């Protein structure tokens, strides 16, 4: 593993016994009541031995808070002090864990002292910090900057069971570090579930340490909706289900004591249920990653008043909500989905896994016996997945691919990952990174790629920041990128330019998070002065730099009143705006956020910025092409030859080609013959093709197959040089197909000379007429007036006697009077009935009693 290069590490003055250990005697005695305490000796032994361990401890046992303090030597048990880094999957969990650990350390201990935390854009640590809680994203950034993690003795990866991509990646990197650079670095994977075999194997057969929580019984109450509800569709959840969930919460408040924790899939569903609970006999709190800090603190702090906490999956295992005795579970979860062909990523609503349902139910039995109300039928569990799908199998892998490239393993084949990344998703990610200039053709990270990775942003947003700063100024680029990084609430509208103006003057929680991100990004960019571009143009440019394939142009100049504006994105995907949006008047857009609802052919634009054509061409310069295009246009039904200038799939200008390449024209004509069928474009005036088809079916080789498919396959043999001389549809119609088809006859074997014998075009009948044979049906047909066949004793057979000719005997008026393939039998058995029926109507025609000896004729009798 030569990609990891050891570096000299400075001595850490915090190692060893602390001189002020006496201060630790004020530890909060609550730590002794945490069930994970019994697992601490085994964890210490594991770190002293192999240096790795898997900790299986259910929620509420103290694995997130007590274990790091113990490993750091802060429990006043005589163990040496070590620097411990704890990685959590969510920012909300990072802050909550640090606050709880500080509380366990006793009075006077605050976050930023012995325990600190770092999330993107916020860092609270001090010179005495021994335990630092970070997001897995921050941990990845540190590993990329310095693979040895100097000063860190133990890393705890918490909530590994949730299978977040950053956590899986961090584990793989840390295993590399232990193998090549720092075998003494302690590593613990902490899981709230008992399925730990895979983690233990990844860690090289690490011991599994189990901690069993206080198990209070949880009663399960099945509370399905009274009527059928529509299944979740994309991010849409039937309001009838959400109204039912709100009713179940009210029922739980009436039937049970204690606080209620209700699990819902997303922020929108939380807001709707909260609205339905207006006036409930409890405080209603909305807990999710975007919730204001005050609300998060209130949800995670015991309260003297009864509460209903509406939460996303963040409360499944990462956080402890005190006072909960009842859980109401809507049974839904959100998972990422990526449409690699269209470059669109979105969240979809799915049925929560059985493991997630168990985790949620367990929240009701943390402190006392509790109850879980499950808002679905018990039978539905038989169709649910056992565990959540790993994020690596579903998500956009562009950031992961850049992380792997910067680590020195572009294909991620050498990383010890729990699951391999899908090949298609990795190929799409590498293609995106190469377009951004972040990797070389063989996938190695470029200096630019390293710079993009260091921004801590998705590579697309990193590109927008790095390239946008010189174009619009560092401050404005940071502000727009922050809008893309910290996606604004949908209530602010879909016009990012208007959202930008609004949040600058706002003091709401979102605006606060946005300002924090802006400050971080400004520090991460070079000091580029603002340019003279207007803010509207600047916003569009920065968004387009991030998502050039989402540059979109209106398909019509001005939509009808009340109609949505149809757009075409450079990727080739159609896009629609919401009704009534002010963006609908814009000829060009830079689409920042879009998804494609299930079953829809168009993307739905959620956030976009106005754009002008010059800015669009500047941002999408790498997609500008000028090409000669010759193809069959199915709408026109003819060959189209033109020179096209385009921005991706958006055509900017075109002009006809005066002299298109003949090879391309020929290919286009073949495309037309394939799409519309040979019979539609070529004229076959004779019945030669039908005669050949008959012989191929009746005899086989050497007679050729002349179906459309076969003729297309052999176009070079029979349709040249006529095809190469043709330029358009009309030229095809003028081709002499009779002469062309004769090229397929078996001349080499001499069988071609027997064509008229085996499948004659016409047959001479006793009257002297030569009647054309109809080969268009399954059996060849000879349609002839009955009087012309007098004296013909037997029906001839074709194809060398293999297929009898079917004779349609016609009345004097040319209408079928009888059909037979056995003329002798007809004269004997059927003629009398036909004669009796027709002689009265056609008295001028001969109707002899014995047709086999009568004179055939084409004329009527001379007598009247």
C-alpha positions in Angstrom: 0.0 0.0 0.0 2.6 2.5 -1.2 0.0 5.3 -1.5 0.2 6.0 2.3 3.4 7.9 3.2 4.2 8.1 6.9 5.0 11.6 8.3 6.8 12.5 11.5 4.2 13.3 14.3 4.8 15.9 16.9 4.5 14.9 20.5 1.1 15.6 22.0 1.4 17.3 25.4 -2.1 15.9 26.3 -0.8 12.3 26.4 -0.1 10.7 29.7 -1.6 11.5 33.1 -3.2 14.9 33.4 -2.0 17.1 36.3 -5.4 18.2 37.0 -7.0 14.8 37.2 -8.5 15.7 40.6 -11.0 17.8 38.7 -12.5 14.6 37.3 -13.8 13.5 40.7 -16.9 15.7 40.0 -18.1 13.2 37.4 -21.9 13.0 37.1 -22.9 9.8 38.9 -25.4 9.1 36.1 -22.6 7.5 34.1 -22.7 4.5 36.5 -26.3 3.7 35.5 -25.5 3.4 31.8 -25.6 -0.3 30.7 -22.6 0.0 28.4 -20.4 0.4 31.5 -20.2 -3.4 31.8 -18.6 -3.6 28.3 -15.8 -1.1 29.1 -13.2 -3.6 30.4 -13.6 -5.7 27.2 -13.2 -2.6 25.1 -10.0 -1.6 26.9 -8.7 -5.2 26.5 -9.5 -5.1 22.8 -7.6 -1.8 22.3 -4.7 -3.1 24.3 -4.7 -6.3 22.1 -5.6 -6.2 18.5 -6.4 -2.5 18.6 -9.9 -3.0 17.1 -13.3 -3.9 18.3 -17.0 -4.0 17.3 -19.3 -2.7 19.9 -22.9 -3.8 19.7 -25.1 -1.8 22.0 -28.7 -0.8 21.6 -29.8 2.8 21.8 -29.8 4.4 25.2 -27.0 2.2 26.6 -24.4 5.0 26.5 -22.3 3.7 23.6 -22.2 7.2 22.0 -21.4 9.2 25.2 -19.9 7.0 27.9 -17.6 4.8 25.7 -15.6 7.8 24.3 -15.1 9.2 27.8 -13.9 5.9 29.1 -11.5 5.3 26.2 -10.1 8.8 26.7 -9.4 8.0 30.4 -11.8 10.6 31.7 -13.7 8.3 34.2 -11.1 8.7 37.0 -10.2 5.0 36.8 -6.4 5.4 36.6 -6.2 4.8 32.9 -3.9 7.1 30.8 -5.5 9.9 28.9 -5.9 9.3 25.2 -7.2 11.5 22.4 -10.4 10.1 21.0 -12.2 11.1 17.8 -15.9 10.1 17.5 -17.5 10.2 14.1 -21.3 10.6 13.8 -23.3 10.5 10.6 -25.3 13.7 11.3 -24.5 17.2 12.6 -27.5 17.1 14.9 -26.1 14.0 16.6 -22.6 15.5 16.8 -23.8 18.5 18.8 -26.1 16.4 21.0 -23.4 13.8 21.8 -20.9 16.5 22.8 -23.4 18.2 25.0 -24.3 15.0 26.7 -20.7 14.0 27.3 -19.9 17.4 28.8 -22.9 16.9 31.1 -21.6 13.5 32.2 -18.3 15.0 33.1 -20.0 17.0 35.8 -20.7 20.6 36.9 -18.6 23.2 35.2 -17.8 21.1 32.2 -19.0 22.7 28.9 -18.7 21.9 25.3 -15.3 23.1 24.1 -13.5 22.0 27.2 -12.6 18.3 27.7 -15.2 17.5 25.1 -15.6 19.4 21.8 -17.1 19.0 18.4 -16.5 20.0 14.8 -19.1 20.1 12.0 -18.8 21.8 8.7 -18.6 25.5 9.3 -18.5 25.2 13.2 -15.8 24.2 15.6 -15.9 24.2 19.4 -12.7 22.7 20.8 -10.1 24.1 23.1 -6.6 23.3 24.4 -8.0 20.8 26.9 -10.2 18.9 24.5 -9.6 15.2 24.6 -12.7 13.9 23.1 -13.8 15.5 19.8 -17.0 14.6 18.1 -17.1 15.2 14.3 -19.2 14.3 11.4 -18.0 11.5 9.1 -17.5 14.1 6.4 -15.2 16.1 8.6 -13.3 12.9 9.4 -12.8 12.2 5.7 -11.4 15.7 5.2 -8.9 15.2 8.0 -7.8 11.9 6.6 -7.2 13.4 3.2 -5.2 16.3 4.6 -3.1 14.0 6.9 -3.5 10.3 6.6 -1.9 9.6 10.0 -4.4 11.6 12.0 -1.6 12.9 14.3 -2.5 13.3 17.9 -5.5 10.9 17.7 -5.2 7.6 19.6 -8.6 6.1 19.0 -11.3 6.6 16.4 -14.9 5.5 17.2 -17.2 5.2 14.1 -20.7 5.4 15.6 -23.9 4.1 14.1 -22.1 1.9 11.5 -25.3 -0.1 11.1 -27.0 2.9 9.3 -24.6 2.2 6.3 -24.0 5.8 5.4 -21.5 6.2 2.5 -19.2 8.5 4.4 -19.0 6.1 7.3 -18.2 3.2 5.0 -15.5 5.2 3.3 -14.0 6.5 6.5 -13.8 2.9 7.8 -12.0 1.8 4.6 -9.5 4.6 4.8 -8.8 4.0 8.5 -8.1 0.3 7.8 -5.6 1.4 5.2 -4.0 3.8 7.8 -3.7 1.0 10.4 -2.3 -1.4 7.9 0.4 0.9 6.4 1.1 3.8 8.7 -0.3 3.5 12.3 -1.0 0.0 13.5 -1.3 1.4 17.0 -4.3 3.6 16.0 -7.3 2.2 17.9 -10.5 1.7 15.9 -14.0 0.8 17.2 -17.1 0.3 15.1 -20.2 1.0 17.2 -23.5 -0.4 16.1 -27.0 -0.2 17.6 -27.8 -3.6 16.1 -26.5 -7.1 16.7 -25.6 -7.9 13.0 -21.9 -7.4 13.7 -20.3 -10.3 11.8 -19.5 -8.3 8.7 -17.9 -5.5 10.7 -15.8 -7.9 12.7 -14.5 -9.6 9.5 -13.7 -6.2 7.9 -11.6 -5.3 11.0 -9.6 -8.5 10.6 -11.5 -10.7 13.0 -11.9 -8.1 15.7 -13.6 -9.1 18.9 -17.3 -8.2 19.2 -18.2 -6.6 22.5 -21.9 -6.6 23.4 -23.7 -4.4 25.8 -27.2 -5.2 26.7 -29.5 -2.4 27.6 -32.2 -2.3 30.2 -35.0 -4.1 28.3 -38.4 -2.7 29.1 -41.3 -4.4 27.4 -42.9 -2.6 24.5 -46.4 -3.4 23.5 -47.1 -3.4 19.8 -50.4 -1.9 18.7 -51.3 -2.3 15.0 -53.1 0.8 13.8 -53.5 0.6 10.0 -55.5 3.3 8.2 -59.2 2.6 8.1 -59.2 2.9 4.3 -56.7 2.1 1.7 -54.1 4.8 1.0 -52.1 5.4 -2.1 -48.6 4.0 -2.0 -45.8 6.6 -1.7 -44.8 7.9 -5.1 -41.4 9.5 -5.2 -41.5 12.0 -2.3 -45.2 12.2 -2.3 -47.0 10.6 0.6 -50.8 10.3 0.6 -52.3 13.0 2.8 -54.8 10.5 4.0 -52.0 8.5 5.6 -50.5 11.6 7.3 -53.9 12.6 8.6 -54.3 9.0 10.0 -50.9 9.3 11.7 -52.0 12.5 13.3 -55.1 10.8 14.5 -53.1 7.9 16.0 -50.9 10.4 17.8 -54.0 11.9 19.4 -55.2 8.4 20.3 -51.9 7.7 21.9 -52.1 10.9 24.0 -55.5 9.7 25.2 -54.6 6.1 25.9 -51.0 6.2 27.2 -48.8 8.4 29.5 -45.5 10.0 28.7 -44.1 11.8 25.7 -44.9 10.6 22.2 -42.1 10.2 19.5 -43.6 10.0 16.0 -41.4 8.9 13.1 -42.1 10.4 9.6 -40.1 10.3 6.4 -39.3 14.0 5.9 -39.7 17.6 6.8 -42.8 18.1 4.7 -44.6 15.3 6.3 -43.6 16.5 9.8 -45.0 20.0 9.0 -48.3 18.5 7.8 -48.8 16.3 10.8 -47.8 19.2 13.1 -50.6 21.2 11.5 -53.0 18.4 12.2 -52.0 18.4 15.9 -52.8 22.0 16.4 -54.6 22.2 19.8 -53.4 18.8 21.1 -52.8 18.5 24.8 -49.0 18.5 24.4 -46.2 20.6 23.1 -45.4 19.7 19.5 -41.8 19.7 18.5 -40.3 19.1 15.0 -37.0 17.4 15.1 -34.9 17.1 12.0 -31.5 18.1 10.6 -32.8 21.6 9.5 -34.6 22.3 12.8 -33.4 25.4 14.7 -30.8 24.7 17.4 -33.3 25.8 20.1 -35.8 23.2 18.9 -33.2 20.5 18.8 -32.1 21.3 22.3 -35.7 21.4 23.5 -36.4 17.9 22.0 -33.3 16.4 23.6 -33.9 17.9 27.1 -36.3 16.5 29.7 -39.4 18.7 30.0 -42.0 19.1 32.8 -44.7 19.4 30.2 -46.0 16.6 27.9 -44.5 16.6 24.4 -45.1 15.1 21.0 -41.8 15.0 19.0 -42.2 14.6 15.3 -38.9 13.2 14.0 -37.2 11.9 10.9 -35.0 8.8 11.0 -32.4 10.9 12.9 -34.1 9.8 16.1 -33.8 6.1 15.4 -30.5 5.5 17.0 -28.2 8.6 16.9 -30.2 10.6 19.5 -31.9 10.0 22.8 -35.2 11.8 23.3 -35.9 11.6 27.1 -39.4 11.1 28.5 -40.6 9.0 25.6 -43.1 6.2 26.5 -44.9 6.0 23.2 -43.7 5.7 19.6 -46.0 6.2 16.6 -44.4 4.9 13.5 -45.7 5.9 10.0 -43.5 3.0 8.6 -41.8 5.1 5.9 -38.2 6.1 5.2 -36.4 8.1 2.6 -33.6 6.7 0.4 -31.5 8.4 -2.3 -32.0 7.5 -5.9 -29.8 8.6 -8.8 -30.9 8.7 -12.5 -27.4 8.5 -14.0 -28.6 8.8 -17.6 -30.3 12.2 -16.8 -27.9 13.4 -14.1 -30.8 13.8 -11.6 -30.6 12.7 -8.0 -33.5 12.7 -5.6 -34.9 11.1 -2.4 -37.7 8.6 -2.7 -40.1 7.4 0.0 -39.9 3.6 0.8 -41.2 1.2 3.3 -38.9 1.2 6.4 -36.9 -1.9 6.9 -37.7 -4.3 9.7 -34.5 -3.3 11.5 -35.5 0.3 11.4 -39.0 -0.6 12.8 -37.3 -2.4 15.7 -35.0 0.5 16.4 -38.0 2.9 16.4 -40.1 0.7 18.6 -37.2 0.4 21.1 -37.4 4.1 21.8 -40.6 3.5 23.6 -39.0 1.2 26.1 -35.8 3.1 27.0 -36.8 4.3 30.4 -39.9 2.3 31.3 -42.5 0.0 29.7 -43.9 1.6 26.6 -46.0 1.2 23.5 -45.5 1.4 19.8 -48.4 2.2 17.4 -47.6 0.9 13.9 -49.6 2.6 11.2 -49.7 -0.4 8.9 -51.1 -3.9 8.7 -49.0 -6.6 10.4 -49.1 -8.7 7.2 -47.1 -6.0 5.4 -44.0 -7.0 7.4 -43.7 -10.1 5.3 -42.8 -7.9 2.3 -40.5 -5.5 4.1 -36.7 -5.5 3.7 -34.7 -6.9 6.7 -32.2 -4.1 6.7 -31.8 -0.7 5.1 -30.2 -0.6 1.7 -26.6 0.6 1.9 -26.2 4.1 0.6 -23.4 3.1 -1.6 -25.8 1.0 -3.7 -28.2 3.9 -4.3 -26.5 7.3 -4.1 -24.6 9.6 -6.5 -21.0 8.4 -6.2 -19.3 11.5 -7.6 -18.0 12.6 -4.2 -17.0 9.1 -3.2 -15.1 8.6 -6.5 -13.2 11.8 -5.9 -12.4 10.7 -2.3 -11.1 7.4 -3.6 -9.0 9.1 -6.4 -7.5 11.5 -3.9 -6.7 8.6 -1.6 -4.9 6.9 -4.4 -7.4 4.2 -5.3 -9.4 5.5 -8.2 -11.4 2.3 -8.8 -11.9 1.7 -5.0 -10.8 -1.9 -5.7 -8.3 -1.9 -2.9 -10.6 -0.4 -0.2 -12.1 -2.7 2.4 -15.7 -1.6 1.9 -18.7 -3.6 3.3 -20.2 -3.4 -0.2 -18.7 -2.8 -3.6 -19.8 0.4 -5.5 -22.0 -0.4 -8.5 -19.9 -0.3 -11.7 -22.4 1.8 -13.6 -22.6 4.5 -10.8 -18.8 4.6 -10.6 -18.5 5.0 -14.3 -20.9 7.9 -14.3 -19.1 9.5 -11.4 -15.7 9.2 -13.1 -17.2 10.7 -16.3 -18.5 13.7 -14.3 -15.1 14.1 -12.5 -13.2 14.0 -15.8 -15.5 16.7 -17.2 -14.8 18.8 -14.1 -11.0 18.4 -14.6 -10.8 16.6 -11.3 -9.3 13.4 -12.5 -7.1 12.3 -15.4 -8.5 9.9 -18.1 -7.2 6.9 -16.0 -9.0 8.2 -12.9 -6.1 9.7 -11.0 -6.8 12.9 -9.0 -5.4 16.1 -10.5 -4.3 19.1 -8.5 -7.6 20.7 -9.4 -9.4 17.6 -8.1 -7.5 17.8 -4.8 -8.5 21.4 -4.5 -12.2 20.6 -5.2 -12.1 17.9 -2.6 -10.6 20.2 0.0 -13.6 22.5 -0.2 -15.6 19.9 1.6 -18.3 20.3 -1.0 -19.8 18.0 -3.7 -17.3 18.2 -6.6 -19.9 20.1 -8.7 -20.3 22.7 -6.0 -16.5 22.8 -5.5 -16.1 23.6 -9.2 -18.8 26.3 -9.0 -16.9 27.9 -6.1 -13.4 27.6 -7.6 -14.4 28.8 -11.1 -17.1 31.1 -10.0 -15.0 33.2 -7.6 -12.9 34.8 -10.4 -16.0 35.4 -12.5 -18.3 37.0 -9.9 -16.1 37.6 -6.8 -15.3 35.3 -3.9 -18.1 36.6 -1.7 -20.9 36.3 -4.2 -19.7 32.9 -5.4 -19.7 31.7 -1.8 -23.1 33.0 -1.1 -24.7 31.3 -4.2 -22.8 28.0 -3.5 -24.0 28.2 0.1 -27.6 28.3 -1.3 -26.8 25.1 -3.2 -25.0 23.4 -0.3 -27.6 24.4 2.4 -30.7 23.9 0.2 -33.2 26.6 1.1 -36.8 25.8 2.2 -39.2 25.3 -0.6 -41.4 28.0 1.0 -39.0 30.6 -0.2 -39.9 29.8 -3.8 -38.0 28.3 -6.8 -36.2 31.4 -8.0 -32.7 31.3 -6.5 -32.0 34.9 -7.3 -35.0 35.9 -5.2 -34.1 33.5 -2.5 -30.6 35.0 -2.4 -31.9 38.5 -1.9 -34.3 37.3 0.8 -31.9 35.4 3.0 -29.4 38.3 3.0 -31.8 40.3 5.1 -33.4 37.4 7.0 -32.7 36.4 10.6 -34.5 33.0 10.5 -32.7 29.7 11.4 -32.0 28.9 7.7 -30.4 32.2 7.1 -28.2 31.6 10.1 -27.0 28.3 8.8 -26.5 29.9 5.4 -24.3 32.7 6.8 -22.2 30.1 8.6 -21.6 28.2 5.4 -20.8 31.5 3.5 -18.1 32.3 6.1 -16.6 28.9 5.7 -16.6 29.1 1.9 -15.1 32.5 1.8 -12.2 31.3 3.9 -11.8 28.3 1.5 -11.4 30.5 -1.6 -8.9 32.9 -2.8 -9.6 36.6 -2.2 -11.3 37.4 -5.6 -12.8 40.9 -5.9 -16.4 41.3 -7.1 -16.9 41.9 -10.8 -19.3 44.1 -12.6 -21.8 41.3 -13.4 -25.3 42.0 -12.0 -26.4 39.7 -9.2 -28.9 38.0 -11.4 -26.3 37.1 -13.9 -23.8 36.1 -11.2 -26.3 33.7 -9.6 -27.1 32.0 -13.0 -23.4 31.7 -13.9 -22.5 30.0 -10.6 -25.4 27.6 -10.7 -24.6 26.8 -14.3 -21.0 26.1 -13.5 -22.1 23.6 -10.9 -24.6 21.9 -13.2 -23.8 22.7 -16.8 -25.8 19.8 -18.1 -28.9 21.4 -16.5 -28.6 24.6 -18.5 -32.1 24.8 -20.0 -33.8 26.7 -22.8 -37.5 27.3 -23.2 -38.9 25.2 -26.1 -41.5 28.0 -26.8 -41.0 31.7 -26.7 -44.0 32.4 -24.5 -46.3 29.8 -23.0 -50.1 30.3 -23.0 -51.6 31.8 -19.9 -51.8 29.2 -17.1 -49.5 26.8 -18.9 -46.2 25.5 -17.6 -43.1 26.5 -19.6 -41.6 23.5 -21.2 -37.8 23.5 -21.2 -35.1 21.3 -22.6 -31.9 20.8 -20.6 -28.5 20.4 -22.1 -28.6 16.8 -20.9 -31.5 16.1 -23.2 -34.1 15.9 -20.4 -37.3 17.8 -20.7 -38.1 20.0 -17.6 -41.1 21.8 -16.3 -41.6 24.6 -13.8 -44.3 24.8 -11.3 -47.4 26.8 -12.4 -47.3 30.5 -11.6 -43.6 30.8 -11.2 -41.9 34.0 -12.3 -39.2 32.0 -13.8 -41.6 30.9 -16.5 -40.9 34.0 -18.6 -37.2 33.3 -18.8 -35.8 32.0 -22.1 -32.9 30.4 -20.3 -32.5 28.8 -16.9 -29.7 27.3 -14.7 -31.4 24.5 -12.9 -30.0 23.9 -9.5 -32.4 21.3 -8.0 -34.7 19.0 -10.0 -36.1 15.6 -9.7 -38.1 13.3 -12.0 -41.3 12.1 -10.4 -42.0 8.5 -10.9 -43.8 7.8 -14.1 -43.0 11.3 -15.5 -41.0 11.9 -18.7 -40.1 15.4 -17.6 -38.0 16.7 -14.7 -39.6 18.9 -12.1 -37.6 22.1 -11.5 -37.5 22.9 -7.8 -34.8 25.6 -7.7 -33.3 27.5 -10.6 -31.7 30.8 -11.5 -32.4 33.0 -14.5 -29.8 32.9 -17.2 -29.0 34.6 -20.5 -27.7 33.0 -23.6 -24.2 34.5 -23.4 -23.7 33.3 -19.8 -25.1 29.9 -20.7 -22.6 29.5 -23.5 -19.8 30.6 -21.1 -20.7 28.1 -18.4 -21.4 25.3 -20.8 -18.4 25.9 -23.0 -17.2 22.3 -22.8 -20.5 21.1 -24.2 -20.5 23.4 -27.3 -20.3 21.4 -30.5 -20.6 22.0 -34.2 -21.4 18.8 -36.2 -22.6 17.7 -39.5 -25.7 15.6 -39.1 -27.3 13.3 -41.7 -30.1 11.1 -40.5 -33.6 9.9 -41.3 -36.2 12.2 -39.8 -39.3 10.1 -38.9 -41.4 13.2 -38.5 -40.6 14.4 -42.0 -40.3 10.9 -43.5 -37.1 11.9 -45.3 -33.4 12.3 -45.1 -32.3 15.5 -43.2 -28.8 16.8 -43.9 -27.7 19.8 -41.9 -24.9 21.5 -39.9 -25.8 22.0 -36.3 -24.4 24.1 -33.5 -25.5 23.0 -30.1 -25.0 23.2 -26.4 -25.4 19.6 -25.4 -28.9 18.6 -26.6 -29.9 22.3 -27.0 -29.7 23.2 -30.7 -28.5 26.8 -31.1 -28.4 27.1 -34.9 -28.7 25.0 -38.0 -28.2 25.3 -41.8 -28.7 22.7 -44.6 -25.7 20.8 -45.9 -25.1 21.5 -49.6 -23.1 18.3 -50.2 -23.5 15.8 -47.5 -21.2 12.8 -47.3 -22.6 10.0 -49.5 -21.8 7.3 -46.9 -23.8 9.2 -44.3 -26.7 9.6 -46.7 -26.7 6.0 -47.6 -26.8 5.1 -43.8 -29.7 7.5 -43.3 -31.6 5.9 -46.2 -31.0 2.5 -44.7 -32.2 3.9 -41.3 -35.4 5.0 -43.1 -35.9 1.6 -44.7 -35.5 0.0 -41.3 -37.8 2.4 -39.4 -40.6 2.7 -42.0 -40.3 -0.7 -43.8 -39.0 -1.6 -47.3 -42.5 -2.0 -48.6 -43.4 1.6 -47.6 -40.5 3.2 -49.4 -39.7 1.0 -52.4 -42.2 0.3 -55.2 -42.6 -3.3 -56.3 -44.7 -3.1 -59.5 -44.3 -6.7 -60.6 -45.0 -9.8 -58.5 -41.4 -11.0 -58.6 -41.0 -10.4 -54.8 -44.1 -12.4 -54.1 -43.0 -15.3 -56.4 -39.7 -15.4 -54.7 -41.3 -15.4 -51.2 -43.5 -18.3 -52.3 -40.6 -20.4 -53.6 -38.5 -19.7 -50.4 -41.4 -20.9 -48.3 -42.3 -23.9 -50.5 -38.8 -25.0 -51.6 -36.3 -23.2 -49.5 -32.7 -23.0 -50.6 -31.5 -21.7 -53.0 -34.5 -19.4 -53.3 -33.8 -16.3 -51.2 -35.7 -14.9 -48.2 -37.2 -11.6 -49.4 -38.8 -10.4 -46.2 -38.1 -6.8 -45.1 -35.6 -8.0 -42.5 -33.7 -10.3 -44.9 -33.6 -7.7 -47.7 -32.2 -5.1 -45.3 -29.5 -7.6 -44.2 -28.6 -8.1 -47.9 -29.0 -4.6 -49.1 -25.4 -4.5 -50.3 -26.1 -7.5 -52.7 -29.3 -6.4 -54.4 -29.9 -2.7 -53.8 -26.5 -1.4 -55.0 -25.6 0.8 -56.8 -29.1 2.3 -56.8 -29.0 3.0 -53.0 -25.7 4.8 -53.2 -27.0 7.1 -55.9 -30.2 8.0 -53.9 -30.3 11.2 -51.9 -33.9 11.4 -50.6 -37.1 9.4 -50.2 -38.3 10.2 -53.8 -35.1 8.6 -55.2 -36.0 5.3 -53.4 -39.4 5.3 -55.0 -37.9 5.5 -58.5 -35.6 2.4 -58.0 -36.3 -0.4 -60.5 -36.9 -3.1 -57.8 -37.7 -5.8 -60.3 -34.2 -5.6 -61.8 -32.7 -5.2 -58.4 -34.4 -8.3 -57.0 -33.1 -10.4 -59.9 -29.6 -10.0 -58.4 -30.7 -12.3 -55.6 -31.7 -15.2 -57.9 -29.7 -18.3 -57.7 -27.7 -17.8 -61.0 -24.7 -19.6 -59.8 -26.5 -23.0 -59.5 -28.6 -22.5 -62.7 -31.8 -22.6 -60.7 -32.6 -19.1 -61.7 -33.7 -20.3 -65.1 -36.5 -22.4 -63.6 -38.2 -19.4 -62.0 -41.0 -19.3 -64.6 -41.4 -23.1 -64.4 -41.7 -23.3 -60.6 -43.5 -20.1 -60.0 -44.9 -18.8 -63.3 -46.0 -15.2 -63.4 -48.9 -16.1 -65.7 -50.6 -19.5 -66.7 -52.1 -20.2 -70.1 -55.7 -21.6 -69.7 -57.7 -23.6 -72.3 -59.3 -20.4 -73.7 -55.9 -19.1 -74.7 -55.8 -16.4 -72.1 -52.7 -16.0 -70.0 -53.9 -15.3 -66.5 -51.7 -13.7 -63.8 -51.1 -15.8 -60.7 -51.7 -14.1 -57.4 -48.9 -15.0 -55.0 -49.9 -12.6 -52.2 -51.7 -15.2 -50.2 -50.5 -18.3 -48.5 -51.5 -20.5 -51.5 -51.1 -19.1 -55.1 -54.4 -18.2 -56.7 -55.6 -18.2 -60.3 -58.8 -16.2 -60.7 -60.4 -16.9 -64.1 -63.9 -17.0 -65.6 -65.4 -20.5 -65.5 -66.1 -20.7 -69.3 -62.4 -20.3 -70.0 -61.5 -23.5 -68.2 -63.9 -25.9 -70.1 -61.9 -29.0 -71.1 -59.2 -28.5 -68.4 -59.3 -31.7 -66.6 -57.0 -31.1 -63.6 -55.6 -28.2 -61.6 -51.9 -27.6 -62.2 -49.4 -27.7 -59.2 -46.5 -25.2 -58.7 -43.1 -25.4 -57.1 -42.3 -28.6 -59.0 -45.6 -30.2 -58.0 -45.4 -29.4 -54.3 -48.2 -26.8 -54.1 -51.5 -27.2 -55.9 -52.8 -24.0 -57.5 -56.0 -22.6 -56.0 -58.5 -21.7 -58.7 -61.1 -19.0 -58.2 -63.8 -19.8 -60.8 -65.5 -16.5 -61.7 -69.0 -15.7 -62.9 -69.4 -13.8 -66.2 -69.5 -10.7 -64.0 -66.1 -11.5 -62.5 -67.4 -12.5 -59.1 -66.2 -15.7 -57.4 -68.6 -18.5 -58.1 -66.5 -21.4 -56.6 -63.1 -22.0 -55.2 -61.2 -25.3 -55.7 -57.8 -26.8 -55.7 -59.1 -29.9 -57.4 -60.7 -29.0 -60.7 -61.6 -32.6 -61.6 -63.6 -32.9 -58.4 -65.4 -29.6 -59.1 -66.5 -30.6 -62.6 -67.8 -33.8 -61.2 -69.5 -32.7 -58.0 -69.8 -28.9 -57.8 -70.4 -27.6 -61.3 -74.1 -28.6 -61.5 -75.1 -26.4 -58.6 -73.1 -23.4 -60.0 -74.7 -24.0 -63.5 -78.2 -24.1 -62.0 -77.6 -20.9 -60.1 -76.0 -18.8 -62.8 -77.4 -19.9 -66.2 -80.6 -18.0 -65.7 -78.8 -14.8 -64.8 -76.3 -15.1 -67.7 -78.2 -16.7 -70.6 -75.8 -15.3 -73.2 -73.0 -17.4 -71.8 -72.5 -21.1 -72.5 -73.5 -23.5 -69.7 -72.9 -27.0 -71.1 -73.9 -30.1 -69.3 -70.4 -31.6 -69.7 -67.8 -28.9 -69.1 -64.9 -31.4 -69.6 -65.7 -31.8 -73.3 -67.1 -28.3 -74.0 -65.2 -25.7 -76.0 -63.5 -23.1 -73.8 -64.4 -19.5 -74.7 -63.8 -15.9 -73.6 -66.9 -14.7 -75.5 -70.7 -14.9 -75.1 -73.0 -16.9 -77.4 -73.8 -15.2 -80.7 -77.5 -16.0 -80.4 -79.7 -14.1 -78.2 
